[in-house]
Amino acid sequence: FVGSAYSVRSLVKVGNEWVDSGKLEGIREEVRFIEEDNEGNLWLSTPSKGVIKVRFGDFFSLNPYIERYGTDQGLPSFSGNHLFLIDGEIKIGTEEGIYRYDKSLNKFYQDHTFDEPFNKGKH
């Protein structure tokens, strides 16, 4: 997958060439970071529109299920969210520290595992 100014495109390697198999529907934001979690969900980070989770279900589709995450879902801001995959878990680096995704509550919470040095003085 490749993020661009206003979309995410799916690329497939066929032989020695990359073939553009299309644009994911429902993504109209600039995407700067892309990670895939252990369940096959894509996580997208945008510069000012929060974080997006893309689920494909049992089969790949260019029209996937999309969820958007921002301040109502626990992130401190819609901007400045840097996406990482650490030990198979989604983490978000923010100006307020490192945040982790809690699947059972479908929200983000500050991850105190990284208090030194990242969250020092932030709690």
N, CA, C and O of each residue as an XYZ file, in Angstrom:
492
protein
N       0.844     -1.183      0.000
C       0.000      0.000      0.000
C       0.878      1.231      0.000
O       1.963      1.240      0.582
N       0.396      2.273     -0.661
C       1.137      3.525     -0.769
C       0.186      4.675     -0.468
O      -0.891      4.776     -1.055
N       0.596      5.539      0.453
C      -0.187      6.724      0.756
C       0.191      7.848     -0.188
O       1.332      7.943     -0.640
N      -0.788      8.704     -0.482
C      -0.529      9.853     -1.344
C      -1.258     11.065     -0.776
O      -1.761     11.026      0.347
N      -1.312     12.132     -1.549
C      -1.908     13.376     -1.073
C      -3.374     13.210     -0.695
O      -3.815     13.811      0.285
N      -4.140     12.420     -1.432
C      -5.565     12.297     -1.143
C      -6.091     10.877     -1.293
O      -7.271     10.679     -1.584
N      -5.222      9.885     -1.097
C      -5.696      8.510     -1.233
C      -4.660      7.522     -0.725
O      -3.540      7.886     -0.366
N      -5.071      6.257     -0.706
C      -4.170      5.125     -0.482
C      -4.395      4.184     -1.647
O      -5.535      3.854     -1.973
N      -3.322      3.754     -2.271
C      -3.411      2.863     -3.424
C      -2.822      1.502     -3.060
O      -1.892      1.396     -2.260
N      -3.387      0.481     -3.666
C      -2.914     -0.880     -3.477
C      -1.996     -1.242     -4.638
O      -2.382     -1.141     -5.802
N      -0.782     -1.664     -4.312
C       0.170     -2.113     -5.328
C       0.419     -3.601     -5.147
O       0.554     -4.084     -4.022
N       0.479     -4.319     -6.248
C       0.719     -5.762     -6.231
C       1.923     -6.051     -7.113
O       2.021     -5.542     -8.230
N       2.844     -6.876     -6.605
C       4.012     -7.237     -7.410
C       3.653     -8.407     -8.313
O       3.262     -9.476     -7.843
N       3.792     -8.188     -9.616
C       3.541     -9.213    -10.626
C       4.855     -9.405    -11.370
O       5.289     -8.540    -12.131
N       5.481    -10.561    -11.135
C       6.801    -10.790    -11.713
C       7.790     -9.809    -11.106
O       7.970     -9.780     -9.889
N       8.426     -9.015    -11.938
C       9.395     -8.021    -11.465
C       8.831     -6.607    -11.452
O       9.574     -5.644    -11.261
N       7.520     -6.475    -11.653
C       6.918     -5.144    -11.732
C       5.833     -4.956    -10.678
O       5.158     -5.907    -10.284
N       5.679     -3.716    -10.232
C       4.589     -3.341     -9.339
C       3.425     -2.833    -10.177
O       3.594     -1.968    -11.037
N       2.238     -3.384     -9.916
C       1.037     -3.016    -10.656
C       0.066     -2.326     -9.697
O      -0.216     -2.835     -8.612
N      -0.438     -1.170    -10.109
C      -1.423     -0.431     -9.322
C      -2.776     -1.118     -9.473
O      -3.360     -1.123    -10.557
N      -3.278     -1.703     -8.366
C      -4.561     -2.413     -8.440
C      -5.736     -1.531     -8.018
O      -6.873     -2.000     -7.976
N      -5.477     -0.270     -7.708
C      -6.572      0.649     -7.441
C      -6.459      1.418     -6.151
O      -5.566      1.193     -5.334
N      -7.399      2.341     -5.993
C      -7.464      3.240     -4.845
C      -8.467      2.705     -3.836
O      -9.547      2.251     -4.215
N      -8.118      2.755     -2.542
C      -9.060      2.368     -1.499
C     -10.145      3.430     -1.390
O      -9.848      4.614     -1.230
N     -11.395      3.009     -1.478
C     -12.522      3.937     -1.385
C     -12.658      4.457      0.043
O     -12.393      3.734      1.004
N     -13.067      5.702      0.172
C     -13.328      6.285      1.485
C     -12.154      6.988      2.124
O     -12.302      7.581      3.193
N     -10.991      6.937      1.499
C      -9.814      7.633      2.024
C      -9.570      8.850      1.139
O      -9.228      8.717     -0.036
N      -9.750     10.031      1.714
C      -9.549     11.258      0.946
C      -8.525     12.182      1.609
O      -8.325     13.319      1.182
N      -7.888     11.673      2.656
C      -6.908     12.453      3.402
C      -5.495     12.153      2.907
O      -5.243     11.124      2.280
N      -4.594     13.064      3.199
C      -3.179     12.801      2.957
C      -2.722     11.763      3.979
O      -2.980     11.915      5.173
N      -2.056     10.725      3.526
C      -1.592      9.648      4.403
C      -0.073      9.629      4.399
O       0.558      9.560      3.344
N       0.512      9.691      5.604
C       1.976      9.741      5.723
C       2.584      8.476      6.295
O       3.719      8.135      5.961
N       1.854      7.770      7.151
C       2.371      6.536      7.754
C       1.351      5.429      7.558
O       0.148      5.657      7.692
N       1.826      4.223      7.239
C       0.959      3.052      7.075
C       1.601      1.878      7.808
O       2.785      1.598      7.620
N       0.823      1.195      8.638
C       1.272     -0.025      9.308
C       0.157     -1.057      9.234
O      -1.020     -0.705      9.149
N       0.531     -2.329      9.267
C      -0.438     -3.426      9.302
C      -0.299     -4.157     10.623
O       0.803     -4.567     10.986
N      -1.408     -4.330     11.357
C      -1.341     -5.021     12.635
C      -1.418     -6.538     12.442
O      -1.508     -7.026     11.315
N      -1.382     -7.268     13.542
C      -1.384     -8.739     13.504
C      -2.673     -9.330     12.953
O      -2.697    -10.500     12.573
N      -3.746     -8.542     12.903
C      -5.024     -9.027     12.401
C      -5.261     -8.653     10.945
O      -6.329     -8.929     10.400
N      -4.270     -8.026     10.308
C      -4.398     -7.648      8.909
C      -5.064     -6.305      8.675
O      -5.341     -5.941      7.532
N      -5.328     -5.554      9.759
C      -5.877     -4.209      9.605
C      -4.777     -3.255      9.186
O      -3.642     -3.365      9.650
N      -5.105     -2.327      8.319
C      -4.177     -1.254      7.978
C      -4.471     -0.078      8.888
O      -5.631      0.248      9.139
N      -3.425      0.555      9.379
C      -3.546      1.769     10.170
C      -2.866      2.881      9.393
O      -1.740      2.722      8.923
N      -3.552      4.005      9.262
C      -3.063      5.135      8.476
C      -2.978      6.363      9.366
O      -3.884      6.629     10.156
N      -1.905      7.100      9.241
C      -1.749      8.339      9.989
C      -1.775      9.508      9.013
O      -1.106      9.490      7.980
N      -2.556     10.517      9.358
C      -2.692     11.704      8.521
C      -2.073     12.899      9.241
O      -1.943     12.873     10.465
N      -1.688     13.946      8.510
C      -1.080     15.089      9.187
C      -2.042     15.889     10.068
O      -1.601     16.513     11.033
N      -3.355     15.891      9.761
C      -4.265     16.734     10.545
C      -5.671     16.165     10.728
O      -6.560     16.856     11.226
N      -5.875     14.905     10.327
C      -7.213     14.299     10.421
C      -7.224     13.055     11.293
O      -8.119     12.221     11.163
N      -6.252     12.917     12.177
C      -6.215     11.781     13.085
C      -5.666     10.516     12.447
O      -4.851     10.563     11.526
N      -6.133      9.386     12.960
C      -5.667      8.060     12.554
C      -6.859      7.298     11.988
O      -7.990      7.464     12.444
N      -6.592      6.467     10.992
C      -7.649      5.702     10.330
C      -7.293      4.216     10.391
O      -6.161      3.822     10.111
N      -8.289      3.396     10.765
C      -8.121      1.930     10.709
C      -8.926      1.412      9.530
O     -10.092      1.767      9.358
N      -8.294      0.565      8.714
C      -8.926     -0.014      7.532
C      -9.007     -1.526      7.738
O      -7.989     -2.189      7.934
N     -10.235     -2.068      7.691
C     -10.442     -3.517      7.822
C     -10.980     -4.056      6.512
O     -11.868     -3.466      5.896
N     -10.428     -5.186      6.096
C     -10.838     -5.791      4.830
C     -11.792     -6.966      5.000
O     -12.416     -7.380      4.023
N     -11.925     -7.508      6.183
C     -12.751     -8.704      6.362
C     -12.003     -9.930      5.862
O     -10.775     -9.984      5.926
N     -12.736    -10.904      5.370
C     -12.114    -12.158      4.937
C     -11.394    -12.044      3.599
O     -10.493    -12.832      3.309
N     -11.788    -11.060      2.776
C     -11.201    -10.933      1.449
C     -10.832     -9.473      1.188
O     -11.500     -8.555      1.663
N      -9.769     -9.281      0.436
C      -9.351     -7.935      0.073
C     -10.412     -7.265     -0.789
O     -11.004     -7.891     -1.668
N     -10.641     -5.991     -0.527
C     -11.595     -5.207     -1.300
C     -11.090     -3.772     -1.371
O     -10.476     -3.282     -0.424
N     -11.343     -3.101     -2.481
C     -11.005     -1.690     -2.592
C     -12.040     -0.815     -1.886
O     -11.906      0.408     -1.856
N     -13.078     -1.447     -1.316
C     -14.105     -0.733     -0.571
C     -14.186     -1.313      0.850
O     -15.180     -1.946      1.205
N     -13.131     -1.096      1.665
C     -13.063     -1.711      2.988
C     -13.883     -0.944      4.033
O     -14.416      0.131      3.757
N     -13.971     -1.519      5.235
C     -14.595     -0.856      6.370
C     -13.571      0.106      6.967
O     -12.420     -0.274      7.187
N     -13.978      1.345      7.231
C     -13.052      2.385      7.698
C     -13.542      2.966      9.016
O     -14.717      3.306      9.159
N     -12.621      3.078      9.991
C     -12.906      3.744     11.261
C     -11.896      4.864     11.451
O     -10.717      4.700     11.140
N     -12.355      5.996     11.957
C     -11.493      7.159     12.172
C     -11.332      7.396     13.674
O     -12.282      7.250     14.442
N     -10.116      7.763     14.077
C      -9.790      7.977     15.480
C      -9.206      9.369     15.673
O      -8.342      9.817     14.919
N      -9.705     10.036     16.703
C      -9.227     11.370     17.044
C      -9.356     11.587     18.540
O      -9.159     10.656     19.321
N      -9.683     12.792     18.944
C      -9.740     13.124     20.367
C     -10.857     12.370     21.099
O     -10.696     12.039     22.273
N     -11.972     12.095     20.442
C     -13.053     11.343     21.093
C     -12.663      9.892     21.355
O     -13.275      9.223     22.187
N     -11.653      9.409     20.652
C     -11.184      8.023     20.818
C      -9.855      7.974     21.586
O      -9.127      6.984     21.512
N      -9.548      9.047     22.322
C      -8.412      9.022     23.236
C      -7.135      9.691     22.781
O      -6.242      9.910     23.600
N      -7.010     10.025     21.510
C      -5.796     10.705     21.065
C      -5.823     12.156     21.546
O      -6.893     12.763     21.604
N      -4.665     12.719     21.888
C      -4.659     14.092     22.404
C      -4.937     15.149     21.338
O      -5.287     16.282     21.668
N      -4.786     14.789     20.070
C      -4.961     15.757     18.991
C      -5.222     15.011     17.689
O      -4.925     13.822     17.572
N      -5.781     15.723     16.713
C      -5.943     15.154     15.376
C      -4.658     15.252     14.566
O      -4.507     14.559     13.560
N      -3.734     16.100     14.990
C      -2.484     16.293     14.243
C      -1.294     15.812     15.078
O      -1.394     15.627     16.290
N      -0.186     15.621     14.399
C       1.042     15.218     15.078
C       1.042     13.787     15.561
O       1.741     13.470     16.524
N       0.281     12.908     14.926
C       0.223     11.500     15.311
C       1.137     10.683     14.394
O       0.919     10.599     13.186
N       2.158     10.088     14.995
C       3.125      9.282     14.232
C       2.904      7.812     14.575
O       2.991      7.412     15.736
N       2.622      7.032     13.566
C       2.185      5.649     13.697
C       3.382      4.692     13.676
O       4.286      4.820     12.851
N       3.360      3.715     14.623
C       4.409      2.704     14.691
C       3.804      1.354     15.033
O       2.745      1.284     15.656
N       4.466      0.290     14.631
C       4.118     -1.064     15.036
C       5.264     -1.562     15.903
O       6.384     -1.728     15.421
N       4.986     -1.801     17.190
C       6.013     -2.241     18.133
C       5.524     -3.530     18.782
O       4.465     -3.553     19.410
N       6.295     -4.597     18.629
C       5.924     -5.910     19.167
C       4.514     -6.311     18.739
O       3.755     -6.875     19.527
N       4.173     -6.018     17.498
C       2.887     -6.406     16.943
C       1.720     -5.524     17.343
O       0.583     -5.802     16.962
N       1.974     -4.458     18.109
C       0.906     -3.574     18.566
C       1.048     -2.189     17.953
O       2.157     -1.698     17.740
N      -0.087     -1.571     17.676
C      -0.099     -0.217     17.145
C       0.210      0.763     18.265
O      -0.399      0.705     19.333
N       1.150      1.656     18.022
C       1.508      2.731     18.953
C       1.469      4.040     18.178
O       1.783      4.081     16.988
N       1.082      5.104     18.867
C       1.030      6.428     18.262
C       1.935      7.342     19.061
O       1.729      7.536     20.259
N       2.940      7.908     18.399
C       3.778      8.921     19.016
C       3.112     10.276     18.841
O       2.793     10.678     17.722
N       2.900     10.985     19.955
C       2.238     12.286     19.914
C       3.072     13.299     20.688
O       4.074     12.941     21.307
N       2.664     14.547     20.652
C       3.340     15.573     21.447
C       3.094     15.378     22.935
O       3.803     15.959     23.756
N       2.103     14.572     23.297
C       1.768     14.296     24.698
C       2.306     12.953     25.173
O       2.007     12.532     26.291
N       3.092     12.276     24.349
C       3.644     10.985     24.728
C       3.216      9.884     23.765
O       2.675     10.148     22.692
N       3.473      8.642     24.175
C       3.162      7.473     23.360
C       1.795      6.932     23.779
O       1.493      6.825     24.968
N       0.975      6.594     22.782
C      -0.360      6.052     23.030
C      -0.459      4.654     22.427
O       0.161      4.361     21.405
N      -1.251      3.792     23.076
C      -1.480      2.426     22.610
C      -2.955      2.250     22.308
O      -3.804      2.938     22.875
N      -3.250      1.329     21.415
C      -4.637      1.030     21.048
C      -5.158     -0.098     21.915
O      -4.512     -1.139     22.037
N      -6.323      0.098     22.521
C      -7.005     -0.927     23.296
C      -8.165     -1.448     22.451
O      -9.189     -0.779     22.311
N      -8.001     -2.636     21.895
C      -9.001     -3.210     20.997
C     -10.345     -3.423     21.697
O     -11.395     -3.186     21.101
N     -10.319     -3.867     22.955
C     -11.570     -4.181     23.650
C     -12.443     -2.940     23.845
O     -13.668     -3.051     23.867
N     -11.838     -1.769     23.986
C     -12.583     -0.523     24.163
C     -12.598      0.341     22.899
O     -13.288      1.358     22.835
N     -11.821     -0.084     21.893
C     -11.719      0.636     20.623
C     -11.304      2.097     20.836
O     -11.854      3.017     20.230
N     -10.306      2.274     21.727
C      -9.811      3.613     22.056
C      -8.296      3.571     22.243
O      -7.689      2.505     22.343
N      -7.718      4.746     22.287
C      -6.293      4.896     22.571
C      -6.096      5.404     23.986
O      -6.889      6.200     24.488
N      -5.025      4.936     24.628
C      -4.650      5.345     25.981
C      -3.147      5.580     26.024
O      -2.389      4.960     25.277
N      -2.724      6.480     26.903
C      -1.293      6.717     27.041
C      -0.619      5.438     27.527
O      -1.102      4.773     28.443
N       0.495      5.111     26.902
C       1.240      3.887     27.201
C       2.397      4.247     28.122
O       3.391      4.828     27.687
N       2.260      3.898     29.398
C       3.290      4.264     30.375
C       4.519      3.373     30.306
O       5.482      3.590     31.041
N       4.499      2.369     29.429
C       5.691      1.554     29.196
C       6.846      2.432     28.744
O       8.012      2.129     29.001
N       6.507      3.523     28.069
C       7.522      4.401     27.480
C       7.694      5.700     28.259
O       8.101      6.713     27.690
N       7.390      5.682     29.558
C       7.489      6.917     30.338
C       8.887      7.517     30.309
O       9.018      8.741     30.290
N       9.887      6.737     30.303
C      11.262      7.261     30.224
C      11.828      6.922     28.868
O      11.946      5.735     28.565
N      12.180      7.855     28.046
C      12.126      9.304     28.274
C      10.913      9.968     27.651
O      10.729     11.169     27.852
N      10.072      9.257     26.905
C       9.075      9.893     26.048
C       7.947     10.579     26.791
O       7.557     11.680     26.402
N       7.404      9.982     27.842
C       6.257     10.579     28.524
C       6.658     11.325     29.790
O       5.791     11.729     30.565
N       7.930     11.511     30.011
C       8.410     12.157     31.232
C       7.732     13.520     31.415
O       7.785     14.382     30.538
N       7.101     13.688     32.565
C       6.453     14.952     32.881
C       5.111     15.129     32.225
O       4.519     16.203     32.330
N       4.602     14.111     31.548
C       3.341     14.239     30.801
C       2.155     13.668     31.577
O       1.019     13.778     31.115
N       2.388     13.058     32.747
C       1.258     12.486     33.502
C       1.263     12.963     34.923
O       0.390     12.586     35.704
